[in-house]
Amino acid sequence: MKRILKFIIGFIVSCFIIGMLFPLKTLLKEDNYKYQLEDSINILNYKIDSIECVHYEEKMKINHFWNVISYIESKNGLYLIGDNGKAKGPLQIHKGVVTDVNKYYNTNYIHTDMFDPTKSRLVGSMYLNINSRRYLNNYNKYPSPQILARMWNGGYNYKNKSTSNYLKKFNKKYENNRY
């Protein structure tokens, strides 16, 4: 009995220590897809790593964010390939984004999965989650939707001047609810 208790306590302590690098919910393989989706949705809720109910209004904000990004990237086209063959799907996701997400979340998406709108939004949210955690660690606050849009365009190097035009497009569509 003591051995089992020691194991459980050790497991909990280990999960706590490595929690930011490998969330406990990822260790619980049961219904892993659902947890990844909740984790990814939460960054746009400004609640990283909490598993709680996402209200309808919050889901609408998340959908609005991705609808705007999809419009900017591909005019909502489902099977577009851009950047000379390097970007795929409605969100124009590069292979490096898929690689980063797979490494961080221990998933196994492939680049052609990004043609699927649901998978591309999930991978996109997970990618923004990774960058948002870095942002939170550096600035002690969560990024705004505008910063998230710039991160989507330029990665964590979102302050790059090249992302300012992207931000203008994003703001125009995001604030007017038009896409």
N, C-alpha and C positions, 0 to 999 in steps of 0.2 A: 504494500500500500504506500509506504514511504517513497519507494522508487518511482511509482506512478505519479505521486504528488510532486516529487522533484522534477520529473520530466515535464509535467504540465507547467510548473512555475518557470523552468528553464525555457520552455517553448514561448511562453508569454513574454518573458524578458527579452528573448531574442527577437521576437516580432516587434516589440516596442523599440528596440535599438535600431533595427534596420527598417523600421516602418516607412520612412520617406523614400528609401530606395526600392523597397519591395513590399507594397502594402499587404496587410494581413488578408484582405479579401482575395488577393491573387493566390495566396497559399491555399485558400479554401476552394479547390477546383470545382466544387459543386456550383452549378449555375454561373460559371465564371463569366460568360458573355454578358449576362445581366449586370453583374457587378462592374465590369469594364465600362459598360454603357453608362451606368449611374455615376461612376467615377469621372468619366469624360464629360458628362452633362454638367456635373457639379462645378467645373471651372467657370462655366458661363453663368452659374448661379453665385459665384464668388464663395463657394463653400468647398474647398478642396478636401477630398478624402472623407467626406461624411456620407453615410448611407442613410438617406432619409427620403421621404416622399417629395417628389418634385411636382409642385402645383401646376395646374394647367397654364396659368399666366407665365410661369417661368419657362415651361416647355415652348410656349409661343415665342418668347424672347430668343431662345436658343434656335428655334426653327427660323426665325427672322434673320438672325445673324448668319446662319449657313445659307439661307436663300440669297442674301445679299452677296456673300462671297461667291456662291455658285454663279450668280448672274455676272459678276465682274470677271470671273475666271473663264467662263465658257458660255455665257448667255443661256444658262441652264441646259445646255446640250449634254446628253448622257454619254455619248461615245466619241468624245473629242480627244484628240491627241495634240499636245502643244509643245512649245519650246523645243522644236526640232526633234520631236519624238521622245523627249525626256519626261514630259508631264502627261498624266493620264486621268481621264474621267471628268465629271462635272466640277470638281474642285481643283483640277490640274495638279495632282499630287505627284511629286518626284519620288524616285526610288529611295533616295536618302531618308525621306520622311518615314516611309514604310520600314526601312531598316532600323531607324531610331526607335520607332514605336515597338517593333518586335523585340529589340534588345531590352528596352526599358520595362515593358509589360510582359515579357516572355510569351509573346503571341507568335503566330506564324502566317501573317498575311503575306500575300504576294502582290507585286506591282499591278498586275491585271485585275486584282480584286477592286481596285479603285474605280473601275467602271460602274460598280454597283453603288448607287447613291447612299444606301444605308451604311455599307462598309466604309465608304469614303468619309462620311460624316463622323463615324465612330473613330476612325484612324485620325482624322483631322482634329477631333476633340481631344484625343489622347496626346497628340503631338503638341497642341496648345497647352494641355495640362503640364507637360514636361517643361515647356518654356515658362509657364506661369509660376511654377514652383521656383524656378531660378529667379524670376522677377521678384517674387515674394521674399526670397532669402536675401536678395540684394537691396530691395527698397522698403521692405517691411510693410507692404500693402499689395493688394491684388490689382492686376492690370485692368484697365477699362476696356470696353469693346473696341475702341479705336486702337489701343495699343495691341490688342489681340489681332486685329486686322492687319496692322503693320507687321506683327510677328508672322502672320500667315504669309505675307508677301516676302519678307526678308529674313525669316528665321529669328533667332534671338538677337541678331544684329539689326533690330527694327529701327534704330535711330538713323540708319543709313538714308541719305537724301533720296535715294531711288524709291523709298517707300512713301514719301510724302505725296506723290501723285496718286498712288494707290489709296492713300487715306482720303484724299479729296473725293475720289470716286465712291469709296465706302460711305463717307459721311452723307453724300448727296442721296444715295439709295437708302441708307439706314434710317436717316431722319425723316424721309418722305414716304417710307413704307412702300417704295416702288422698286420692283425688280421683274 
